[in-house]
Amino acid sequence: MQTLDPTTLDLDAIEEDRLAKGITLSLLIPARGPESANTLGNMIAGIRDRWMRDRHVLDEIGVVVDPTSDGDEHGLVEIAEEAGASWAVRGEAVLARHAGPESAAFGGKAGAMRSLAYLAFGSRLIFHDSDLENYDPVTVGRLAAAMTTDEGLMFVNGASPRLTGSGQPGGRTTEMLRSLYAKQLSGYVPAITSTVQPLIGEFALDADVFAALAFSRGYGVETSVKVLAMDLLAPEEYAQVELPIKYQVGQHYHDLVKQFHEISFTVDVLEAFFQRRRTDPLATVCEIADDYGLLFPGRQYALRRPPGYDQVDFVPRLGFYPPLASSPAYQARMPEIAAARHAALDSLGRKMRTSA
């Protein structure tokens, strides 16, 4: 994967570049839990001040509160609205429109990201975690500049130095999974071995590309979205760029066990899909995911953990969402999305002429 030098990105030229190329930008934030309640408001306010009020870089900031966020007793919708988000909704109010009836907890972050893309109108989508401390808004600026400076880029992955609370180098699942990716997927998507942070939540993707991708439920969402995007695109159409230092609340080790279990499922499915596609070009990753129990007998089971973990058996969220583009509800929104993009670009043009 090509790596962009962040010092070569002209953050002052984003408006002109995106207007010339007809690009609209949506910042999309899946949010959940008490950690986000402590960080989301300041983060949105800083981004809005820098990239919507002082500059005309973002066309909207959207927030979907993850349906697993315990009924949103943490007030994340209100926090996002008061901080200046363009819109903020609870996931269970949206998920059924484009995914059909399913348990709210089954969607998790993947369902929230699908809902965000369903509601957004930008031609480029910037996804962003919600639980970042000491946040630097340059994060959004670099992703936006990378997506608008080079007309050919359809996917830009972030890469942030990670620090622990004591200031030491940190990291978690991404660092542990690099060898798993290399072992199982590098033969099919070689760029995965040079992707610095394949699971980072800060990345930008063309809206049509996102809509064309099936992706895993649960913690495997970033793995599947990014691997399948790189598989779909030509090498010159994707890149990575270093973002400012990322300070993030670490997850409890109970949840890390769950993370790895679901991501391992996702990597198994992707490997089987790439293998099957060599002999059956019409094979879909959703079919492979549905047949997981037959392809990998014995691997689909409730996760029972040793003493010290919570005692509730964890049943991994298996299966892949079909592409959003196949949803009749999303198809019905396309005229509205096109009109919103046109209006946003007209507004940007007027603002640019006024400030000239």
N, C-alpha and C positions, 0 to 999 in steps of 0.2 A: 504494500500500500504506500502510495506517495505521501510524504510528510511535508506540509506547508510550513514555511518559516513565518511565524506570527509577526515578525518585524517588517515583513514585506506587505502585510495587509493594511490597506488604507482605510481606516475606520471613518475618516472624514468624507469619503467618497461613496458611502453605501447608498445614500438617497439617489444620487445621480446614476449610479450603476444599476440599481434595481428599477428605476424609472425607465432607463434606456432599454432594459431587457424585459420589461413588463412583469417583474417579479413582485409578488405580495408575500408578506412574512407573518406567520402566526407563531407566537410563543405559547407552548402547550405544557401544562404542569399537572401531572397526576399527584394528588396529595393524600396523605393518610397519617393518622396517629398523633400522639402528643408531641413528638419531636417536631413535626411540621407546624404545630401550633406556636412553637417558640421561634420559628424562622421564616415562615411563609410571608407574613405581612411585611417585614422589613425588606425581604428579597424583592417582592413585587413592587413595593414603593420605589426602591432604588432603580429597578429596571425601567419602570414607567417614567420616572423623572429623567433618566438618561436617554432612553431610546424611543420615547413617545412624546414627552413634553418638550425637552430641549432639542431633540432631534426627531426626525420623522422616519425612523427605521422600521419599527414594528407597526403592523396594522391592527393587531389585536393581541390581548393576553387572555388565554382561556384556562380555567381550572376545573378539573373534575375530581371530586372527592371520591376516593376508592370506596366501593361498596363494603369492603371489609373493615372500614374505619369505625366500627362499633356505633353505627347510627349517627356518626359525626357529633358526638357529645363534646368534641374539642372545638366546635364552632368554626371549622375551616372555611366553610362557604362564606360566612360573615366576615372572617378575617380577610379573605381574598377580595371580597367586594369593597370593604372599607379601605384596603390598600390601593385600590384602583384597577383591579382586574376588569377586563371588558365584559366578561361573564364568568360565573362560577356556579356549578350545579353539583348535585349529588349523583353519583354514578347510577344508582338503581333507577333514577328517573329517566335515564337515557338508554341504558344497555338493552332493554327489551325492544326498543325501536329498530335496532339494526342487527341484533344478535339473537332475537327470539327469547322466549321464556327460559330462564335458567336461574339457579341459585346465585344470589348476589355475591356470596363469598367465592364462587367458582371463577368469577371474572378476575378479581384482584387487579394488579397494575395493568395487566394485558387488556382487560376489559375497559379500564379507565383510558388507556391510550387509544383504543379503538373508538371509544366515545368522543374523545378529544378530536380525533381526525374526522369523525362524522360531523361534529358541530362546527369545525373550523372552516374558513374559506381561503386561507393562504395557499398560494401555489408551492410554497416551501414551508415545511413544518419544522420548528425548532422545539425538540422535546427537552425537558429540564426537570431534574429532581427538585423536591420541595424542602428538604431538610438540611440545607447548607448553612453553616455558621460563618460569620465574618465574610460575608459574600461580596465578591467583586463583580459589578455589572459588565466589566470588560468581557466576561465569559460569553454573554449574548452577542456582544459586538464582534468578537472574532468569528463566531459561527456565522453570523449574518454577512460579514465581509467576505468570508470564504465562499459562501453560496451565491453571492452576487458579483464578485469580482471576476470569477472565471465562469463563463457562460456554460461550459460543459459539465460542471460539477453537479451531480444529482444527490450525492451523499457525502456528508462531512462528519467524521467522528471526532469527538473531543478526546483529549488526553490531559489529565490534570495531575500534577504532583500531589501526593496524599500525605497528610501529616496527622499524627495522633494528637491527643490533647496535651501531651508533654512536649510536642514539637518534634518528635522523632518520625522518620519515614514510616508511613503506614500503608495499609491495604488490607484486602480481605479476599472475597471470592474470586475476583478477576485474576489476582496473582496465582491463586491455587489452581485455576482452571486452564492456564495456558498450555500445560503439557497435555491435558485431555483434548483440547482443540487440535493441537499439533498431531497427536496420535490418530485421531479419528477423522478429522476434516481437512487437513492440509492438502491431501491428495486431490481433493475436489475444489477447494477454494483456497489456493496457496496464500492469498493475501491475509488470511486469518493469522498466520504466524508472525506477521510484521505489524499487526494491529496492537498498539500499546495497551489500550484498555477496551477490550471488546464488550464489557458489560457496563461501561459508564452511562449514566442517565442523560448526559448532555451531548446531543448530536442533532444534526439537521438532515432532512430527507425530503426529496421531491414528493409532493402530495400524491401524484398519480402513481409513483413507484410504491409508496406506502400502501395505497389502496389496492395495488395488484398483488400484495404479498399475503400469504397465509402466515400465521405466526402462533407460537405456543402460548397456552394459558400459563398463568402462574409466573414463577421466577425465570422461566426460560424465554420470556418475551424479547429481551434485548439480544440474546444469543440468536434466536431465529430470525428476527427482523434484519439484523446486520449481516449475518451469513448469507441469507437469501437475497438481500439487496446486492451484495458484492457478487453473488453468483449471477444475478440478472444483468448487472451493469458491466460495461467495459472498464478495464483498469484505469483509464484516463478520466472516468466519470466519478471516481470517488477518491477521497483523500482523508487525512487526519491532521489535526492542528492542536498544538499545546495550548491549554487554557490556564488561567490563573490557578494558584494553589487551591485545592479543594479541602475544606474542613467539613466533615460530615459526621453526624452522630453514628457511632458503631452499633450494629445490631447485636442483640443478645445471642449467645451461642446456640440457644434452642432454635432460633430462626435460621442460623447458618446451616444447621443440619437439614432443615426443610429446603433451603435454597439449593444446596448441592443436589438433593434428591431430584428435584424438578428439573434442574439444568441438565443433569445426567440423562434423564429421560429425553429431553429435547435434543441433545447431541446424538443419542442413539437413533432417534427418528430421522434426523438430518442425514446421518451416515447411511442409513438404510434407504432413504429416499434417493440419494445420489447414486447408490449402487443399483437400485431398481431402474432408475432413469436410463442407464446405459443400454438396457435391453427393452425398456418400455418407455418411449419418449412421452407418452400420455399420462404416465403415473403422476399422482399428486401427493404432496406431503401430508395432506389431510387424510388420505386413504392409508398411508403408512402409519400415521398416528393412531387411526382407528383400529389397525391390525396389530398394535404394539404387543398385546398379550399373546398373539400367535407367533410373531417374529421373535419375541424375547420372553419365552415362557418362564414364569417364576419371578420376573422382575417387577411385576405390578402388584404391590402389596402395601398394606398399611404399615407405616414406619413406627416401630416400637423402639423406644429409646431407653437407655440405662437409667438407674437412679440418679437424681439430680436434675433431670429434664422434667418438663411438665409431663403429666401422666396421661394426657389425651392423645390417643392414637391419631397420627396424621396421615390422611389419605391424599397422596399427591394429586394435584390438579393436572390431569393428563388431557390429551387432545389438543388440536390446533383450531383456531378460528379460521374459517374460510376467508378469502380476500374480501375486504370491505367493498370493493367494486362490484361484487356479486350480490350485494344487498339491495333489494328493491327500494328500501327507504333511502339509501345513499344515492342511488340512481335518480330518484325523484328530487333530490336536493341539488342536482347538478346545475339546473338553470339559475337557482338562487345563489349558488356559489359563484357562478360565472358573473352574475350581476354585481355581487359584492366585490369581486376582484376588480371589475371595471370601475366601480364607484371609488374604490380605495386608490386606484392609480390616478383617477381624475382629481381626487382630493390632494394627493401628493403633488401632482403637477401644479395645482393652484398654489399650494404652500411654497413650492420651490420658486415659482415666479414672484410671489409676494416677498420672499426673503432675499431675492436677487438684487 
